[in-house]
Amino acid sequence: MKQFLYNNRWALFLSLVVGCITVAPAILAPLSIGSAYRGIQYAPLNDEDTYRALAHEVQDGHPMVVSPFFYEYKNDASTAEAIPPLNSWVYGYPAFIFGLSATLAVSKFLFPAILFLLTYWLVLLLIGEESFDAKLCATAAGLLVVLGADMVDYHYLLAGLKNPSALRANIWTRPQNPIVGALELFGFFTLLWSVVQKHFRYAYIPAGVVFALTVGYYFSFGIAGAFLATLFVLMVLKKEWHTARNLFLVGVVMLIADCWYWYGALTSFGGTAGTAAALRNGMFLTHAPVFNIFLFAATIVVALCFAYIYFAKKITHNNAWLFVAALIAACWIAFNEQIITGKEIWYYHFVQYTVPLSLVATLVALYLALRPALPRLWRALMLCACAASLIYGAASMYSFVPNTLTFAQTQQESSAIGWLNANAPADCVVLLANYTDDLQQKIPAYTQCNLYDPQWLFSGVPQARIQHDFFVRLWLQGVSSTDAKSYLLAHDTEVRAYFYDNWTELFGSGVDAWVQGKINIAVPQYQQFLQNNIKEQLQKYRLDYILSEGPLSKSLLAELPGLKVKAISGPYYFYAFTY
């Protein structure tokens, strides 16, 4: 072990450098606002607060994370998400000991550092030696995967060169997804290499267990399954029956370990109702192929390298080529399985993994083909890749600078969060009077409370509840019976957010026929809603507090007899019904 650590000391050192780079914005942002910082963590990436809320749900005593934002459906298995909460447990359970904020901060350092080491080690295994050039290749791969993967988007890269403030935070610092899936994937590939190389007899067992863990994120599971299937077929074609059998057993172990999940998934998402729920979760019914430019370029490079080795060197026995071919094929399958199945899951997220895997496949192929013929050129290319990744990573450390003012303003929300944590009952429900309030995300992320009307609506929530919340939101915004149609025509995004049946509708724009149809149905129903007693309508579901930034209008209070100010914390007013 001492010799191993000594031989790879530079990789270990660089893993620490990588971790420091990725965690830096989470440290520098609070330092930059000084005394204004009040505990709201810097979370610049999409859905960071949402993922924190999922982990917080584990702390709140709901480990299945069935209904993280609504109170009513927490014990209703029919509202379960298509994805099990395995990745939420990675953060939720350590948070019982270390606290959620500390767990999240440490993960931004630790997980990217581990991903670098896993990438480094996988490349060394595929190369099959530990020479200086092999370590240089593995180091370049690790740095490109963790720090430099965004550089393949040349439009974004050019924009960043012109204006460094346009750089975004490292994607591997986002909690849960995609980082946990990436760690599982690279660990899975390493274990499958042990299966292929017959390093130890029962390698298929840990490989199957890690494969089972990938169901925590559909996109990591999809890549893992496509890779395993491709490798199995290649071994059958090669007539490596023993290896093919062990690869098959990897799938068997996964099915046994995940049988609890597959049973629930099949019972919850089968049939017409299940298809409708899946469509709201991001599934598309299509047979259209997907073409990815970077993956295509990587495929061409790998193919040329193999052709050179095959025709010039006559070397074909190296299993590394099978592994590289399986990596490339798995990426194409993940993008295009819908050609056969007719069902596609928001393929844009696969890029999170196809780019790193394409980088690994390309570097390994280039090492096997180019390095023996042009060693000096090879080293120069690898050193440039390492330097570019480190420079880009260092520049992205300061991606927080343009967000400093907004981050400082966000800290005032700590007064509302602090009051709820100190005074609210377990699983309390808060209705926010301000539709665009950032507290929509912060309350479930930082407190044990739920939202009466969350902006994120999950597939299992009954349609009646969605419609009810939509009408409550319109009422809070002062939309009258006569103005309802004109308001909805001018705010089609709100109609889409509540009533979408699939993500094409959700992310569409303009008043198309679908939106017009929804408005025609909603307007008379909303007019009927306003004729009822509003207080009784609100109390159809649990409601502990109405939270407003500033006092509520007299007109709203007039329609809610018995609603009184419970507390004032900073700029926030907490209202509750008195009985």
Protein Blocks (a to p, Z undefined) as FASTA:
>chain_A
ZZmmmmmmmmmmmmmmmmmmmmmmmmmmmmmnommpgoiacdfbghklmmmmmmmmmmno
panomalmbmklmmgmklpcfbdcklmmmmmmmmmmnopklmmmmmmmmmmmmmmmmmmm
mmmmmnopacfklmmmmmmmmmmmmmmmmmmmmmlmmmmmmmmmlpccdfklpghiaklm
mmmmmmmmmmmmmmmnomafklmmmmmmmmmmmmmpmklmmmmmmmmmmmmmmmmmnopa
klmmmmmmmmmmmmmmmmmmmmmmmmmmgcjklmmmmmmnopacdfbdcddfklmmmmmm
mmmmmmmmmmmnopakbmklmmmmmmmmmmmmmmmmmmmnopaehkllmmmmmmmmmmmm
mmmmmmmmmmmmmmmlmmmmmmmmmmmmmmmmmmmmmmmmmmmmmmmmmmmmmmmmmmmm
mmpcghiacddfblklmklmmmmmmmcbdcfbdfbdcfklcfklmmmmmmmmmmmnopaf
klmmmmmmmmmmlmmmmmpcbfklmmggcjdfklmmmmmmmmmmmmmmmmpcfklmmmmp
ccfbdcdedjadfklmmmmghiacfbdehjbccddddZZ
